[in-house]
């Protein structure tokens, strides 16, 4: 796996984009009228957002047909007696051959990028080995691929009512109940799904 984001923090304990208008560390929730079927009923966790664009991971879909042991074998990560595993998510349609581990902040290594004080992104083979050996983060998942936006693109999509932004927290982010995460995330805004329409703007 490669380092996904150019602005990976030199000091991984410091969150990226901690202030300003950045959506880093928030959820994007697809509106019911989302025209792109790839993102229908998705919840995306934004890992980076700046004037250069945005990058996030879908957090409520599994990557079909791929399991953690399969990836260890493909990457030639040999662990005699595996003690840990990760769910493999569909992270988004861009570069689905690249892997990213989104995880709790109890694991910080060189190459880790703190998104918030609770959530960290790591894209190295070392974290996969650590997980398999039982020495990885307490919470997390592995995402293949990511969702990416060019400069100003995400802001335009939000103005067109394609997405709602919702405050995120680690409890919901890492909750294994993926089937209801879209509804639960919207519920945090007090939104009745039956009332959503194309007239509603972003939160």
C-alpha positions as CSV (number, residue, x, y, z in Angstrom):
1,X,0.0,0.0,0.0
2,X,1.2,3.5,-0.7
3,X,0.9,6.7,1.2
4,X,-2.3,8.2,-0.2
5,X,-2.1,11.9,0.7
6,X,0.8,14.3,0.0
7,X,0.2,16.4,3.1
8,X,0.8,13.5,5.5
9,X,1.7,15.1,8.8
10,X,5.4,15.3,9.8
11,X,4.1,15.0,13.3
12,X,1.4,12.3,13.2
13,X,-0.1,13.3,16.5
14,X,-1.3,16.6,15.0
15,X,-4.7,16.6,13.2
16,X,-4.7,17.6,9.6
17,X,-6.9,20.7,8.8
18,X,-7.9,21.3,12.5
19,X,-9.6,24.6,11.7
20,X,-11.2,26.6,9.0
21,X,-13.8,25.4,6.6
22,X,-12.4,22.0,6.0
23,X,-14.7,19.0,6.2
24,X,-11.9,16.7,7.3
25,X,-13.1,14.5,10.2
26,X,-16.8,14.8,9.1
27,X,-19.2,12.5,7.4
28,X,-20.6,13.1,4.0
29,X,-24.0,11.5,3.6
30,X,-25.4,10.9,0.1
31,X,-28.9,12.5,-0.4
32,X,-31.6,10.1,-1.6
33,X,-31.6,11.8,-5.1
34,X,-27.8,11.2,-5.5
35,X,-27.4,10.8,-9.3
36,X,-24.2,8.7,-9.1
37,X,-25.2,5.1,-8.4
38,X,-21.7,4.4,-7.1
39,X,-22.4,6.6,-4.1
40,X,-26.1,5.8,-3.5
41,X,-26.9,5.6,0.2
42,X,-23.2,5.9,1.1
43,X,-21.6,7.5,4.1
44,X,-18.1,8.8,3.5
45,X,-15.6,9.9,6.1
46,X,-13.6,12.8,4.8
47,X,-9.9,12.3,5.6
48,X,-8.5,15.5,3.9
49,X,-10.1,18.6,2.5
50,X,-8.4,21.7,1.3
51,X,-8.2,24.1,-1.7
52,X,-6.4,21.3,-3.6
53,X,-9.4,18.9,-3.3
54,X,-10.7,16.3,-1.0
55,X,-10.3,12.6,-0.2
56,X,-12.5,10.3,1.8
57,X,-13.4,6.7,2.4
58,X,-16.8,5.0,2.1
59,X,-17.6,3.6,5.6
60,X,-20.8,1.6,5.0
61,X,-19.9,-0.9,2.2
62,X,-17.8,-4.0,2.3
63,X,-15.5,-4.9,-0.6
64,X,-17.1,-8.1,-2.0
65,X,-14.9,-11.2,-2.6
66,X,-11.8,-10.0,-0.7
67,X,-10.9,-11.0,2.8
68,X,-8.1,-9.8,5.1
69,X,-6.1,-13.1,4.8
70,X,-6.3,-12.8,1.0
71,X,-4.6,-9.4,1.1
72,X,-1.9,-10.6,3.5
73,X,-1.1,-13.4,1.1
74,X,-1.1,-11.0,-1.9
75,X,1.3,-8.6,-0.1
76,X,3.5,-11.5,1.1
77,X,2.8,-10.7,4.8
78,X,3.6,-13.9,6.6
79,X,2.4,-14.3,10.2
80,X,2.7,-17.8,11.7
81,X,-0.3,-17.6,13.9
82,X,-2.6,-14.6,13.0
83,X,-4.3,-13.1,16.0
84,X,-6.1,-10.2,14.4
85,X,-8.1,-9.2,11.3
86,X,-9.8,-6.3,9.7
87,X,-13.0,-5.9,7.7
88,X,-12.3,-5.0,4.1
89,X,-14.4,-2.0,2.9
90,X,-15.1,-0.6,-0.5
91,X,-13.4,2.7,0.0
92,X,-14.5,4.3,-3.2
93,X,-14.1,4.1,-7.0
94,X,-10.6,5.6,-7.3
95,X,-7.6,3.3,-7.4
96,X,-9.3,0.3,-5.9
97,X,-5.9,-1.5,-5.8
98,X,-4.7,0.9,-3.1
99,X,-5.4,0.1,0.6
100,X,-5.9,2.5,3.5
101,X,-6.5,1.6,7.1
102,X,-8.7,4.0,9.0
103,X,-8.3,3.4,12.7
104,X,-8.3,4.5,16.3
105,X,-5.5,6.8,17.6
106,X,-4.0,4.1,19.9
107,X,-1.8,3.1,16.9
108,X,0.6,5.9,15.6
109,X,3.6,5.1,13.5
110,X,5.7,6.8,10.9
111,X,3.5,7.3,7.9
112,X,0.3,7.6,10.0
113,X,-1.8,10.8,9.5
114,X,-4.0,12.0,12.2
115,X,-7.3,13.2,10.8
116,X,-8.7,14.1,14.3
117,X,-7.6,13.3,17.8
118,X,-9.5,10.1,17.7
119,X,-9.1,8.9,14.1
120,X,-5.9,8.1,12.1
121,X,-5.2,7.1,8.6
122,X,-2.3,4.7,7.8
123,X,-1.4,3.3,4.5
124,X,1.6,1.0,5.1
125,X,2.1,-2.7,5.0
126,X,3.4,-2.5,8.5
127,X,0.0,-1.9,10.0
128,X,-1.4,-5.0,8.3
129,X,1.4,-7.0,9.9
130,X,0.7,-5.4,13.2
131,X,-3.0,-6.3,13.0
132,X,-2.3,-9.8,12.1
133,X,0.1,-10.2,15.0
134,X,-2.5,-8.8,17.4
135,X,-0.5,-5.5,17.9
136,X,-2.7,-3.2,15.7
137,X,-5.2,-0.6,16.7
138,X,-8.2,-1.5,18.8
139,X,-10.7,-0.3,16.2
140,X,-10.4,0.1,12.4
141,X,-11.0,-1.2,9.0
142,X,-9.2,-1.6,5.7
143,X,-10.5,0.2,2.7
144,X,-9.7,-0.6,-0.9
145,X,-10.0,2.5,-3.1
146,X,-11.1,6.0,-2.1
147,X,-13.4,8.8,-3.1
148,X,-11.6,11.8,-4.5
149,X,-12.6,15.4,-5.6
150,X,-10.6,18.0,-7.5
151,X,-10.3,21.6,-6.4
152,X,-13.8,23.0,-5.6
153,X,-15.6,19.9,-6.8
154,X,-16.9,18.7,-3.5
155,X,-18.2,22.2,-2.6
156,X,-20.0,22.3,-5.9
157,X,-21.6,18.9,-5.3
158,X,-22.7,20.0,-1.9
159,X,-24.3,23.2,-3.2
160,X,-26.1,21.1,-5.7
161,X,-27.6,19.1,-2.8
162,X,-25.8,15.9,-3.6
163,X,-24.4,15.6,0.0
164,X,-25.1,16.5,3.6
165,X,-22.2,17.0,6.0
166,X,-22.7,15.5,9.4
167,X,-20.4,15.7,12.5
168,X,-18.6,12.4,12.9
169,X,-17.4,10.4,15.9
170,X,-15.4,7.3,16.3
171,X,-18.2,5.3,17.8
172,X,-20.4,5.5,14.7
173,X,-17.4,5.5,12.3
174,X,-16.2,2.1,13.6
175,X,-19.6,0.6,14.4
176,X,-19.8,-2.8,12.5
177,X,-23.5,-2.3,11.7
178,X,-23.1,-1.1,8.1
179,X,-26.6,-1.8,6.9
180,X,-28.1,1.0,9.0
181,X,-25.2,3.5,9.1
182,X,-26.7,5.7,6.4
183,X,-30.0,6.1,8.3
184,X,-28.3,6.5,11.6
185,X,-26.0,9.2,10.4
186,X,-28.9,11.2,8.9
187,X,-30.8,10.7,12.2
188,X,-28.1,12.7,13.9
189,X,-29.4,15.8,12.1
190,X,-32.9,15.0,13.2
191,X,-33.9,14.4,9.6
192,X,-37.0,12.4,8.6
193,X,-36.0,10.5,5.5
194,X,-39.5,10.9,4.1
195,X,-39.1,14.7,4.2
196,X,-35.8,14.9,2.3
197,X,-36.1,16.4,-1.2
198,X,-34.1,18.2,-3.8
199,X,-34.9,21.5,-2.0
200,X,-32.8,20.7,1.0
201,X,-29.3,22.1,1.2
202,X,-26.3,20.8,3.1
203,X,-26.2,21.1,6.8
